[in-house]
Amino acid sequence: MAQTEHKILHEIGHRSGSDGLGHKASVREHQDFYHHEPKTFSDKVAYFMVHMAARGADLLFLKRYGHRAIVLETVAAIPGMTGGLLQHMKCLRHIIRDDHGWIKTLIDEAENERIHLVVYSLIAKPTIFERILIVVVQFFVYVFYFFAYVLSPRIAHRFVGYLEEEAVHSYTKYLEEIDAHPSQNVMAPEVAIRYWNLPPDARLREVVIATRADEMVHRDVNHSFADKLNN
């Protein structure tokens, strides 16, 4: 096993029976596919932005879903940390404000997405172009999401909800590609096996299923947060 993977394993430890978000495997299996129908103007704008970005990714990556996952997870790992930071700062300003667990939920989401990035980087091996793209995308997405969250946390969470809907769709297509081409169903990295508590002989297909289940949770959480801020 590579030294980098040993280091990652040491960091994340062994998460028996959990997906790293506190959701037991039996719970994750019952997540339903869901689309939040955009009703307000801001919802439609958020959905349109995600939709256009996704179609751009379709043209760029075609059926290279592993490489698409690397860039997708780079983007997906930013909102949780950014939102958690801004919620934390808001609590400090109000001193006694109860965040109702939002900060930890958002930080956990960011950490989960970071592990996704690590796993798919070990599987797909990002190219030099993709590494440069990651840096550029990270900068612009962070700046955009920071100001979006300052101006309207509700719209920001709705945007992430739609982003996670697209992630679920993308990983579903990834599964279809693996099923159509069994040679792509390589052995799962040890990091993934330890993180999701997968069987020792787990393969890529099990990793994608576990990842998609995580994205379903993020989707539901962010749409829920947006709904609460709307009330």
C-alpha positions, 0 to 999 in steps of 0.5 A, spaced: 500 500 500 502 506 498 505 511 503 499 516 502 494 511 503 497 509 509 497 516 512 489 517 510 487 510 513 491 513 520 487 519 519 480 517 518 480 510 522 476 505 522 468 507 522 464 500 523 457 500 521 457 507 519 458 511 513 462 517 516 456 521 517 453 517 523 448 514 518 448 506 519 448 502 513 441 500 514 439 507 514 442 509 507 439 503 503 433 506 504 434 513 501 429 515 496 431 518 489 428 525 490 428 532 486 426 538 489 421 542 484 424 549 483 418 554 485 421 560 487 425 565 482 431 564 486 430 556 486 429 556 479 436 560 478 440 555 483 437 549 479 439 553 472 446 554 474 447 547 477 444 544 470 448 548 466 454 546 470 452 539 469 451 539 462 458 542 461 461 537 465 458 532 460 461 535 455 468 535 458 468 528 461 463 524 457 463 517 460 470 518 464 466 518 471 471 517 475 475 523 473 468 527 473 467 525 480 474 528 482 472 535 480 465 534 482 467 532 489 472 538 489 466 542 488 462 539 493 467 539 499 467 547 499 460 548 501 459 545 507 466 548 510 464 555 508 457 554 511 459 551 517 464 557 518 459 562 517 454 559 521 460 559 527 461 566 526 454 568 526 453 564 533 460 568 536 456 574 534 450 572 537 454 569 543 448 565 546 445 563 539 444 555 538 446 553 532 441 546 532 447 542 530 448 545 523 455 547 524 457 540 526 453 537 520 456 542 515 463 540 517 461 533 517 459 534 510 465 537 508 469 532 511 465 526 507 466 529 501 473 530 502 474 523 503 470 522 497 475 526 493 481 522 496 478 515 494 476 517 487 483 520 486 486 513 488 482 510 483 482 515 477 489 518 478 487 525 476 491 528 470 495 535 470 489 538 467 485 536 472 489 538 477 489 545 475 482 545 473 481 543 481 485 549 483 481 554 479 474 551 480 476 551 488 478 558 488 471 561 484 466 556 487 469 558 494 468 565 493 462 565 489 459 560 495 462 565 500 458 571 498 452 567 496 451 564 503 452 571 506 447 574 502 442 568 502 443 562 506 437 559 504 439 560 496 446 557 498 443 551 501 438 550 495 444 550 490 447 545 494 441 541 494 441 541 487 448 540 486 447 533 490 441 531 486 446 532 480 451 528 484 446 522 485 444 522 478 452 522 476 454 516 480 447 512 478 450 513 471 457 511 473 454 504 476 451 503 469 457 504 466 461 499 471 455 494 469 456 495 462 463 494 462 465 489 468 473 490 467 472 497 470 469 494 476 476 494 480 478 493 487 476 498 492 482 502 495 483 500 502 481 507 504 474 506 502 474 499 505 475 502 512 471 508 511 465 505 509 466 498 513 466 494 506 467 487 505 475 486 504 474 484 497 469 490 495 470 493 488 468 499 485 461 498 484 460 498 492 464 504 493 460 508 488 453 505 491 456 508 498 458 514 495 451 515 492 448 514 498 452 519 502 450 524 496 443 522 498 444 524 505 447 531 503 441 532 498 436 531 503 439 535 509 441 541 504 434 542 501 431 541 509 436 547 511 433 551 505 426 549 507 427 551 514 430 558 512 424 559 508 419 559 514 
